[in-house]
Amino acid sequence: MSEREQMTLDMVKNLALLLQEDNPSLTMEQALSMVINSDTYQRILNDDTQLYYQSPRYVYSFLSGELKTGKI
């Protein structure tokens, strides 16, 4: 596994944990599904954005906004 792939997986895990922190009723499966089905996730996968290098809280601000408004 490459460093980028590992960083991406860590970011997804951390975003799911942050979702659970804000919404304690979510299961890990639900939180991961929300992350993976988001536009934010697609941006994390995009090498041009390099979001996988950013802090999870910074990226979570995008995800949280997307989930509240439906847009990034």
N, CA, C and O atoms as CSV, one atom per row, in Angstrom:
chain,resi,resn,atom,element,x,y,z
A,1,MET,N,N,0.848,-1.168,0.000
A,1,MET,CA,C,0.000,0.000,0.000
A,1,MET,C,C,0.897,1.236,0.000
A,1,MET,O,O,1.875,1.315,0.743
A,2,SER,N,N,0.545,2.187,-0.841
A,2,SER,CA,C,1.343,3.411,-0.930
A,2,SER,C,C,1.030,4.349,0.242
A,2,SER,O,O,0.036,4.186,0.949
A,3,GLU,N,N,1.893,5.312,0.414
A,3,GLU,CA,C,1.699,6.293,1.483
A,3,GLU,C,C,0.400,7.075,1.268
A,3,GLU,O,O,-0.330,7.341,2.222
A,4,ARG,N,N,0.114,7.440,0.023
A,4,ARG,CA,C,-1.103,8.186,-0.295
A,4,ARG,C,C,-2.352,7.369,0.031
A,4,ARG,O,O,-3.321,7.893,0.582
A,5,GLU,N,N,-2.319,6.083,-0.314
A,5,GLU,CA,C,-3.460,5.215,-0.019
A,5,GLU,C,C,-3.667,5.096,1.490
A,5,GLU,O,O,-4.801,5.123,1.968
A,6,GLN,N,N,-2.575,4.966,2.233
A,6,GLN,CA,C,-2.679,4.872,3.688
A,6,GLN,C,C,-3.223,6.164,4.286
A,6,GLN,O,O,-4.053,6.134,5.194
A,7,MET,N,N,-2.754,7.295,3.776
A,7,MET,CA,C,-3.231,8.590,4.276
A,7,MET,C,C,-4.722,8.771,3.963
A,7,MET,O,O,-5.473,9.320,4.770
A,8,THR,N,N,-5.134,8.307,2.796
A,8,THR,CA,C,-6.549,8.396,2.416
A,8,THR,C,C,-7.408,7.537,3.337
A,8,THR,O,O,-8.456,7.984,3.803
A,9,LEU,N,N,-6.975,6.320,3.601
A,9,LEU,CA,C,-7.723,5.440,4.498
A,9,LEU,C,C,-7.799,6.011,5.912
A,9,LEU,O,O,-8.842,5.943,6.563
A,10,ASP,N,N,-6.691,6.572,6.377
A,10,ASP,CA,C,-6.688,7.200,7.704
A,10,ASP,C,C,-7.645,8.380,7.756
A,10,ASP,O,O,-8.338,8.582,8.753
A,11,MET,N,N,-7.683,9.156,6.685
A,11,MET,CA,C,-8.583,10.316,6.632
A,11,MET,C,C,-10.036,9.853,6.697
A,11,MET,O,O,-10.837,10.427,7.434
A,12,VAL,N,N,-10.376,8.833,5.940
A,12,VAL,CA,C,-11.752,8.318,5.939
A,12,VAL,C,C,-12.132,7.827,7.339
A,12,VAL,O,O,-13.219,8.124,7.835
A,13,LYS,N,N,-11.240,7.084,7.959
A,13,LYS,CA,C,-11.494,6.580,9.323
A,13,LYS,C,C,-11.700,7.751,10.290
A,13,LYS,O,O,-12.639,7.744,11.086
A,14,ASN,N,N,-10.821,8.753,10.220
A,14,ASN,CA,C,-10.931,9.896,11.129
A,14,ASN,C,C,-12.194,10.710,10.884
A,14,ASN,O,O,-12.806,11.203,11.831
A,15,LEU,N,N,-12.588,10.857,9.628
A,15,LEU,CA,C,-13.834,11.569,9.328
A,15,LEU,C,C,-15.036,10.811,9.892
A,15,LEU,O,O,-15.961,11.418,10.431
A,16,ALA,N,N,-15.018,9.491,9.766
A,16,ALA,CA,C,-16.108,8.683,10.319
A,16,ALA,C,C,-16.161,8.825,11.837
A,16,ALA,O,O,-17.243,8.920,12.416
A,17,LEU,N,N,-15.001,8.841,12.481
A,17,LEU,CA,C,-14.960,9.019,13.940
A,17,LEU,C,C,-15.485,10.394,14.343
A,17,LEU,O,O,-16.184,10.519,15.349
A,18,LEU,N,N,-15.154,11.421,13.570
A,18,LEU,CA,C,-15.661,12.761,13.862
A,18,LEU,C,C,-17.180,12.827,13.672
A,18,LEU,O,O,-17.878,13.489,14.441
A,19,LEU,N,N,-17.680,12.144,12.653
A,19,LEU,CA,C,-19.136,12.075,12.461
A,19,LEU,C,C,-19.807,11.424,13.664
A,19,LEU,O,O,-20.845,11.890,14.135
A,20,GLN,N,N,-19.212,10.353,14.152
A,20,GLN,CA,C,-19.768,9.668,15.327
A,20,GLN,C,C,-19.688,10.550,16.571
A,20,GLN,O,O,-20.575,10.518,17.424
A,21,GLU,N,N,-18.631,11.326,16.663
A,21,GLU,CA,C,-18.482,12.236,17.801
A,21,GLU,C,C,-19.607,13.271,17.811
A,21,GLU,O,O,-20.154,13.596,18.865
A,22,ASP,N,N,-19.946,13.785,16.621
A,22,ASP,CA,C,-21.025,14.774,16.517
A,22,ASP,C,C,-22.414,14.146,16.542
A,22,ASP,O,O,-23.391,14.802,16.904
A,23,ASN,N,N,-22.500,12.877,16.159
A,23,ASN,CA,C,-23.781,12.163,16.094
A,23,ASN,C,C,-23.618,10.796,16.753
A,23,ASN,O,O,-23.447,9.795,16.057
A,24,PRO,N,N,-23.667,10.739,18.074
A,24,PRO,CA,C,-23.398,9.484,18.787
A,24,PRO,C,C,-24.304,8.311,18.399
A,24,PRO,O,O,-23.953,7.157,18.644
A,25,SER,N,N,-25.447,8.588,17.806
A,25,SER,CA,C,-26.347,7.495,17.437
A,25,SER,C,C,-25.898,6.773,16.162
A,25,SER,O,O,-26.416,5.699,15.854
A,26,LEU,N,N,-24.940,7.344,15.415
A,26,LEU,CA,C,-24.459,6.696,14.189
A,26,LEU,C,C,-23.575,5.497,14.518
A,26,LEU,O,O,-22.749,5.546,15.429
A,27,THR,N,N,-23.761,4.439,13.770
A,27,THR,CA,C,-22.831,3.312,13.869
A,27,THR,C,C,-21.617,3.632,12.994
A,27,THR,O,O,-21.666,4.529,12.152
A,28,MET,N,N,-20.545,2.901,13.200
A,28,MET,CA,C,-19.356,3.110,12.363
A,28,MET,C,C,-19.681,2.832,10.904
A,28,MET,O,O,-19.206,3.540,10.015
A,29,GLU,N,N,-20.483,1.812,10.653
A,29,GLU,CA,C,-20.870,1.486,9.281
A,29,GLU,C,C,-21.619,2.649,8.634
A,29,GLU,O,O,-21.352,2.991,7.482
A,30,GLN,N,N,-22.545,3.254,9.358
A,30,GLN,CA,C,-23.300,4.396,8.828
A,30,GLN,C,C,-22.381,5.587,8.570
A,30,GLN,O,O,-22.485,6.250,7.538
A,31,ALA,N,N,-21.484,5.851,9.511
A,31,ALA,CA,C,-20.571,6.975,9.374
A,31,ALA,C,C,-19.636,6.775,8.176
A,31,ALA,O,O,-19.409,7.707,7.405
A,32,LEU,N,N,-19.099,5.575,8.019
A,32,LEU,CA,C,-18.233,5.294,6.874
A,32,LEU,C,C,-18.995,5.431,5.558
A,32,LEU,O,O,-18.464,5.950,4.577
A,33,SER,N,N,-20.230,4.966,5.546
A,33,SER,CA,C,-21.058,5.080,4.352
A,33,SER,C,C,-21.292,6.549,3.986
A,33,SER,O,O,-21.245,6.917,2.812
A,34,MET,N,N,-21.540,7.368,4.983
A,34,MET,CA,C,-21.753,8.800,4.738
A,34,MET,C,C,-20.501,9.438,4.148
A,34,MET,O,O,-20.590,10.259,3.235
A,35,VAL,N,N,-19.350,9.065,4.662
A,35,VAL,CA,C,-18.091,9.618,4.147
A,35,VAL,C,C,-17.864,9.155,2.718
A,35,VAL,O,O,-17.601,9.969,1.833
A,36,ILE,N,N,-17.963,7.857,2.489
A,36,ILE,CA,C,-17.644,7.281,1.182
A,36,ILE,C,C,-18.616,7.734,0.092
A,36,ILE,O,O,-18.246,7.791,-1.081
A,37,ASN,N,N,-19.833,8.051,0.463
A,37,ASN,CA,C,-20.825,8.488,-0.523
A,37,ASN,C,C,-20.890,10.002,-0.678
A,37,ASN,O,O,-21.840,10.522,-1.264
A,38,SER,N,N,-19.905,10.706,-0.166
A,38,SER,CA,C,-19.919,12.166,-0.215
A,38,SER,C,C,-19.037,12.708,-1.347
A,38,SER,O,O,-18.139,12.025,-1.837
A,39,ASP,N,N,-19.318,13.947,-1.743
A,39,ASP,CA,C,-18.443,14.638,-2.692
A,39,ASP,C,C,-17.090,14.921,-2.049
A,39,ASP,O,O,-16.067,14.958,-2.731
A,40,THR,N,N,-17.092,15.119,-0.743
A,40,THR,CA,C,-15.836,15.352,-0.031
A,40,THR,C,C,-14.893,14.164,-0.233
A,40,THR,O,O,-13.694,14.349,-0.442
A,41,TYR,N,N,-15.426,12.968,-0.172
A,41,TYR,CA,C,-14.611,11.765,-0.390
A,41,TYR,C,C,-14.004,11.782,-1.792
A,41,TYR,O,O,-12.832,11.449,-1.968
A,42,GLN,N,N,-14.794,12.166,-2.777
A,42,GLN,CA,C,-14.277,12.233,-4.144
A,42,GLN,C,C,-13.141,13.248,-4.236
A,42,GLN,O,O,-12.183,13.050,-4.982
A,43,ARG,N,N,-13.251,14.316,-3.487
A,43,ARG,CA,C,-12.184,15.323,-3.472
A,43,ARG,C,C,-10.946,14.805,-2.748
A,43,ARG,O,O,-9.822,15.151,-3.112
A,44,ILE,N,N,-11.146,13.986,-1.733
A,44,ILE,CA,C,-10.000,13.374,-1.041
A,44,ILE,C,C,-9.249,12.467,-2.005
A,44,ILE,O,O,-8.019,12.427,-1.984
A,45,LEU,N,N,-9.968,11.746,-2.841
A,45,LEU,CA,C,-9.349,10.830,-3.806
A,45,LEU,C,C,-8.635,11.554,-4.943
A,45,LEU,O,O,-7.757,10.985,-5.591
A,46,ASN,N,N,-9.010,12.803,-5.182
A,46,ASN,CA,C,-8.434,13.587,-6.268
A,46,ASN,C,C,-7.039,14.076,-5.863
A,46,ASN,O,O,-6.897,14.823,-4.896
A,47,ASP,N,N,-6.022,13.655,-6.599
A,47,ASP,CA,C,-4.645,14.046,-6.286
A,47,ASP,C,C,-4.431,15.556,-6.381
A,47,ASP,O,O,-3.555,16.098,-5.706
A,48,ASP,N,N,-5.216,16.234,-7.206
A,48,ASP,CA,C,-5.047,17.682,-7.367
A,48,ASP,C,C,-5.389,18.453,-6.097
A,48,ASP,O,O,-4.779,19.486,-5.820
A,49,THR,N,N,-6.356,17.966,-5.322
A,49,THR,CA,C,-6.760,18.680,-4.099
A,49,THR,C,C,-5.818,18.411,-2.935
A,49,THR,O,O,-5.635,19.266,-2.068
A,50,GLN,N,N,-5.223,17.228,-2.915
A,50,GLN,CA,C,-4.329,16.790,-1.843
A,50,GLN,C,C,-4.964,16.949,-0.454
A,50,GLN,O,O,-4.275,17.257,0.519
A,51,LEU,N,N,-6.269,16.738,-0.376
A,51,LEU,CA,C,-6.947,16.838,0.919
A,51,LEU,C,C,-6.476,15.779,1.900
A,51,LEU,O,O,-6.591,15.967,3.111
A,52,TYR,N,N,-5.955,14.683,1.405
A,52,TYR,CA,C,-5.472,13.630,2.306
A,52,TYR,C,C,-4.273,14.093,3.128
A,52,TYR,O,O,-3.919,13.449,4.116
A,53,TYR,N,N,-3.636,15.212,2.730
A,53,TYR,CA,C,-2.515,15.781,3.495
A,53,TYR,C,C,-2.987,16.727,4.602
A,53,TYR,O,O,-2.206,17.093,5.481
A,54,GLN,N,N,-4.239,17.116,4.561
A,54,GLN,CA,C,-4.758,18.098,5.518
A,54,GLN,C,C,-5.175,17.424,6.824
A,54,GLN,O,O,-5.230,16.198,6.921
A,55,SER,N,N,-5.463,18.243,7.807
A,55,SER,CA,C,-5.912,17.691,9.087
A,55,SER,C,C,-7.347,17.180,8.946
A,55,SER,O,O,-8.131,17.741,8.180
A,56,PRO,N,N,-7.692,16.127,9.675
A,56,PRO,CA,C,-9.058,15.602,9.592
A,56,PRO,C,C,-10.120,16.648,9.960
A,56,PRO,O,O,-11.188,16.680,9.349
A,57,ARG,N,N,-9.843,17.487,10.933
A,57,ARG,CA,C,-10.830,18.512,11.317
A,57,ARG,C,C,-11.076,19.509,10.194
A,57,ARG,O,O,-12.205,19.952,9.987
A,58,TYR,N,N,-10.014,19.862,9.467
A,58,TYR,CA,C,-10.155,20.774,8.334
A,58,TYR,C,C,-11.043,20.138,7.264
A,58,TYR,O,O,-11.980,20.772,6.776
A,59,VAL,N,N,-10.755,18.903,6.903
A,59,VAL,CA,C,-11.544,18.210,5.883
A,59,VAL,C,C,-12.967,17.966,6.396
A,59,VAL,O,O,-13.925,17.995,5.624
A,60,TYR,N,N,-13.096,17.725,7.707
A,60,TYR,CA,C,-14.424,17.501,8.287
A,60,TYR,C,C,-15.303,18.741,8.128
A,60,TYR,O,O,-16.522,18.623,8.003
A,61,SER,N,N,-14.695,19.922,8.133
A,61,SER,CA,C,-15.493,21.133,7.949
A,61,SER,C,C,-16.181,21.115,6.584
A,61,SER,O,O,-17.315,21.578,6.458
A,62,PHE,N,N,-15.507,20.586,5.562
A,62,PHE,CA,C,-16.126,20.446,4.243
A,62,PHE,C,C,-17.240,19.401,4.277
A,62,PHE,O,O,-18.335,19.632,3.766
A,63,LEU,N,N,-16.949,18.256,4.883
A,63,LEU,CA,C,-17.930,17.173,4.950
A,63,LEU,C,C,-19.167,17.607,5.733
A,63,LEU,O,O,-20.296,17.363,5.309
A,64,SER,N,N,-18.948,18.242,6.858
A,64,SER,CA,C,-20.064,18.692,7.689
A,64,SER,C,C,-20.943,19.674,6.937
A,64,SER,O,O,-22.170,19.575,6.975
A,65,GLY,N,N,-20.315,20.621,6.254
A,65,GLY,CA,C,-21.081,21.574,5.455
A,65,GLY,C,C,-21.839,20.904,4.341
A,65,GLY,O,O,-22.983,21.257,4.056
A,66,GLU,N,N,-21.200,19.932,3.704
A,66,GLU,CA,C,-21.863,19.196,2.620
A,66,GLU,C,C,-23.072,18.441,3.140
A,66,GLU,O,O,-24.123,18.444,2.499
A,67,LEU,N,N,-22.942,17.795,4.290
A,67,LEU,CA,C,-24.048,17.022,4.831
A,67,LEU,C,C,-25.200,17.916,5.275
A,67,LEU,O,O,-26.361,17.514,5.212
A,68,LYS,N,N,-24.881,19.126,5.724
A,68,LYS,CA,C,-25.940,20.059,6.158
A,68,LYS,C,C,-26.651,20.722,4.984
A,68,LYS,O,O,-27.865,20.926,5.020
A,69,THR,N,N,-25.885,21.060,3.935
A,69,THR,CA,C,-26.468,21.834,2.823
A,69,THR,C,C,-26.639,21.042,1.540
A,69,THR,O,O,-27.390,21.445,0.652
A,70,GLY,N,N,-25.949,19.924,1.441
A,70,GLY,CA,C,-25.986,19.144,0.209
A,70,GLY,C,C,-24.970,19.612,-0.813
A,70,GLY,O,O,-24.907,19.083,-1.922
A,71,LYS,N,N,-24.160,20.623,-0.434
A,71,LYS,CA,C,-23.140,21.167,-1.342
A,71,LYS,C,C,-21.851,21.375,-0.570
A,71,LYS,O,O,-21.851,21.529,0.651
A,72,ILE,N,N,-20.752,21.376,-1.312
A,72,ILE,CA,C,-19.458,21.710,-0.687
A,72,ILE,C,C,-19.278,23.199,-0.755
A,72,ILE,O,O,-18.263,23.720,-0.293
